[in-house]
Amino acid sequence: MARAIWSGVLTFGLVTVPVQLFTATEDHTIHFHQLQRDTSDRVRYQRVNERTGKEVDYDDIVKGYDLGGGDYVIVEPDELDDIAQGKSQVIEITGFVDLEQVEPVYFDKTYYIAPKGEEYAKVYELLRAALEKENKTGIATFVMRGKQYLVALRAQEEVLVLHTLHWADEVRDPHQELSVLSGRGDAQGRELDTARQLIGALSIDWNPKDYHDTYEEKVKELVDAKAKGKEIVSEEAPPQATNVIDLMEALQRSVEQTRGSGSKAPEERRSKKSTAQKPARKPAGKSAGKPAKKMTAGKARPKETRASTTADSKGAGKRELRQLSKTELYQRASDQGIAGRSKMSHEELLDALARAGRRRKKIAA
């Protein structure tokens, strides 16, 4: 069971319910230790007095506000708690708004709120159910760990969720921060209509389980491959920006392609473009390319694989090869014994395979 990170009361009007706050999310990021290069020596951070060079115990550290000129106002941790008074234990809802009114840029972290005991569950559920029926979110403030937060409370199935929000002066104005902004009238006519068609064709039901952290998987594959001394294939470069002249054609082709693929989940659609997500398909050394042959033997092959076979029969033209992912290009380069393939980018693999195809054509002629 998770441990509460804050305990107090939630108030709306004259109604008060004792509650506890729990972290709603967790971090699955792979964490690395810092080592000095060419050694296994750990690099650690210490709290060091910059004048004496000696490490300082955590209990001997106080807060200091810089007045300039080397002068500081010293503030003890308990002094910050004293000025918060009862507010450090109260989540006070000051009003209710439609959730759509709170722009996403204001949202920060998410927590679960739970009643502090079974005897408070009825009042808790009353607020949760009322928020759900009215489709409203409660706006409140409270103090936690020496900092005041602006928060939004909304109803989720069987639980209240608290989102900490950024204060208005913490959100940057895009007009002041960004050098280029689009004009609201820049998109119109057939291009806008086709873009809306594309959005409609790509519209799906939101299911967070359809998505997973593919980058984290690649990090694990990288660590595993290096530990086993395997050859590592770099990810392909991002696609080039769409030329304004070709925008309409790109939109129309996108709509046609999406309609042809049917109503598939985003992860399934993306898997067509890249087969590098599973360790078993990662090329390694001289055996690169053999697993792909076993996988396609006697089975219906996906569209890209059929296209790649056609590309080979036509001499591996660059246009046909462009349909393949970098991993598939690498496997073909391995089969053809192209030197230096492990260090090539997506475009360099395309060029190398196209040149090899032209050479085969000349030999055959």
N, C-alpha and C positions, 0 to 999 in steps of 0.2 A: 504494500500500500504506500502511496505517496505521502510525504509529510507536508503539513501546512506551512506556508512561508509567511503567513500573516493571519492574525485573529482579531476580530472586532465585531462591530454591528453594522448592519445595513439599514438605512432609514429612508422611507418615502412617505411624505406627509407626517402623520403622527404615529405611523406604524414602524416598529423596530424589530429586527430579527438578528440574533447573534449568528455570525457566519465565519467561515474560514476560507482562505485563498490558497489555491493549488496551481502549480505550473501546468499549463495545458499541453505544452509541446516539449519535445526533446531533440537534442542535436545528435545526428548520426554521422557527422563528419569524421573522417579518418584523421587522427591527430598524430603528428610527427614530433619527435624530440629534436632539439637543435644540437648539432654536433659540430665540432671544429673540423673543417675539411681535412681529409686524409688521415683522420684519427677516429676513434670511437669515444672521444672525450665529450661528455655532456656540457652544454653551455647553459648556465643558470642565471637568473636575475636575483639580485639582492637589494634590500633597502639599505643604502649606504649614506652616511653623513658625508656630504661633499667637502666639508672642511677637514674632518679628521680621517676620512677614508674608512671608518669603522662601521660595521653593520649595526643597524638600530632595531631593537625589539619592537614588534607591532604595538604593544601596549604603551610604548613611549612616544608614539606618533600622535600629534594633534593637528588640527587644521589651521592654516594660516592664510589670511586674506592680504594680498600684496598691496600696500599703499604706495609703493614706489620708493626708490632711494634706499632699499634694504630694510624698510620698516614694514612690519606685519601686525595685523590684528589677530590675536590668538583666540580660537574658539574650541572649547571642549565638546566632545560628542554628546554628553548629557545636556549641555546647554541648548543644542539643537532640538533635543527631545522635549525640553521644557517649554520652548516657545510654541511647539505644535499643540500642547495641551491635549484636550480630549479628541481633537481632530485626528490624531495619529491612530485612533481606534474606531473611527467612524467613516463609513462610505455614505455620504449624504447625497441622495438623488435630488437635484434641484429642478428637473423638468424632463419631459419626454418628447422626443422628436422622431420623425420618420427616418428609418435607417439609411435610406437613399440620400438624405441630406448631408450625411457625414462623408466627405470625400475620402477616397482610399488613402491619399497621401498623409492623412492625419493618424491613421492606425499604426500602432507600434507593436506591442506584445500582447499575447492572449493568455488568460488565466481562467480556471474554473472556480466558481463560488459554490460552496456547499453549506447547508445548515450545520450549526455547531453541534446539534444533537437531535435525536428523534422528536423531541418535544417541540422543536421549532420548524419541523418539516411542513406543517400545514400552512403557516404564514409564508414560508419560502415558496411553496408551490403556488400559492395564491398570486404572488407577484409574477412568477414565471409564466403561469397560464394567462394572466391578464396581458402581459407583454406580447405573448404569442398571438392571442386573439386580436389585439389592436394593431399588431405589426409595428410596434414602437420600440425604441431603444431609450433607456434611461441615461441621462447625462449626470455625472456625479464627480466629486473630488474626494481625495483622501490622501493621507500621508503614510508612506512606508519607507523604512530605512533612511530616514533623514531627507526625504524628497517628497514633494507634493505632486500628485498625478491628477490629470484630467482623464476621466474614463467614460466608456460607453458600455452599458449593460444590456444584453439582449438575450432572448429566450432561445435555447436550443432544446432538442428533445430530452426531456427529463432533467435538464441542468441549466443554470444561469451561467452565461459566459461574460467575462469582463475583459474589455480591450483597453489597454492604456493608449492615450492619444497624445500627439504632439500639441504643445501650445501654439497658438496662432503665430507668435513671433519666432517660433522655431521652424516654421515652414517657409521656404524661400519662394519668392515671387519669380516665376519663370520668365517674365518680361524683363526682369533685371539681371537674371543669372544666365540666360541663354542667348547666344549671339544670333541664332537663326530660329525663327518661329514661322509656322505656316499661316497664311491668311485664311479666314473662314470661307471666303468665296473662291478659293483656288481649285477646289474639287467640284466639278459639276458635269452635266451632260452625260454622254454615253459611258465615259470612264467611271463616273460615280455610280451609274446604274449597274454596270458590270461588276464593280467592286462590291456592291450590295448583293448581287447574285452570288458572288464567290463566298461572302460571309454567310448567306443563307445556305449554300451547299455544304459549308463546313460547320454549320451549327450542330451542336451535340447536347446531350444531357450531361450535366456536371457530375462526375464521379471521381473523387480524388484517388481511388484505388487503381484507376486507369494509368496513373503516372508514377514514375519512380525515378530516383536520382541516377541517371545513366553515367554522369561524370564520376560519381563516387564508385560505381562499378568499374569504370576504366582505371581509376586510381588503384583499386584492389588488384586488377589484372596486371597493371604496371609493376606493382610491388611483387606480385607472385612471379611474373616473368623474369624480373631482375634477380629474384632470389634463386630461380632455377637456371639462370644463365641463358634464357631464351632471347631470340631476336625481337626487338620492339618496333612496331609500326606506328609512325606518327599519324595523328588524325588529319583528315583532309582540311584544306583551307576553306574559309567561308565563301559562299557564292558571291559573284561580282554584283555590284549594284545594278538595278534595272535602269536602262537608258530611257529617258522620257519619251524618245521617239518610238521605242518599242513597247511602251507601257500598255497600250490597248491590246496588242497582240499577246503580251504576257498574261494579261487579265483573262482574255478569252480562252487561251490554252489552259490556264489554271482551272477555270470553271469546267471545261470539257474533261480535263483529267480527273477532277474531283467527282464529277457525276459518273464517270466511268468506273471509279474505284468503289462506288457504293458508300453506304453509311457505316464506315469503319471507324473504330476508335483512333484518336490521335497517335497513340503509341504504335498501333498496328500499321497506320499509314507511314509513320516515320521508319518502321522496321524495313520497309521496302527500299528505302534510300541507303540504309546502312546495316550491314550484317556483322559489325564489329562489336556487338554488345555481349556476345557469349565467348568465354575463354576458349571453348573447344574449336572455334573457328579462327583463332588467332594463328597466323602463319609463324612457323618457327624453324629456322635453319633450312636444311635441304628438303625437309618433308613438306614445306609450305605448298599448298595447292592440292595435295592428295586428299585431305578430308572433304574438300568441296566436291571432288569427283565421286566419292562414296555416297555423299548425301543426295546427289541428283540421279544416281543410277537407278533405273527402273521406276522412277516416280515422276509425277507431273511437275514440271519445273516452273518457278515463278516467271513473271513477264520479263524481268531484267535478265534472268539467266538465258531465256530463249533469245532475247535481243543480243546478248553477248555472243551466243553461238552464231547467230546470223552475222554479227560483226566479224567473227573469225573467218566465216566462209567468204566474206567480201573483202578480206584482206585487212580486217580490224581497222576500218576507217575511224578517224578521230570523232566524227559526229556520233557514230554508233557507240563507241567506247565511252563517250561522255555520260551515257545512261548508267554506268556502273559506279559503285562506291569505290573509295580508295582501297579498301581491303580486297575487293574483287579484282581491281586493277593490279594490286600487288601480287595476288595469286597467279594471275596470268603472266606477269613479269617473271615470277619464279619459275613457272612452267617453261618459259622461253629462255631462261637463263640470262636475263638482262642484268648486267653488272651494275652495282651501286644502287639497286632498287630500294634498299631499306632507308636510304637517306633522301629519296625523291619525294617531292610534293605531289599532290593530285595532278597538277598540270604537267609536271615533268614525267610522271608515269604515262599520262596520255600521249605526250610527244614520243616517248621511247617506244611504246607499243605501236603507235602509228608508223614510226620509221621502220620498225621490225616487220610490220605488215607490208609496207611498200617493197622492202628488200625481198620478201618471199614472193611477191608478185613478179618482180624482175627475174628471179631465179626460175619461177614456173614458166615465164614467157620464153 
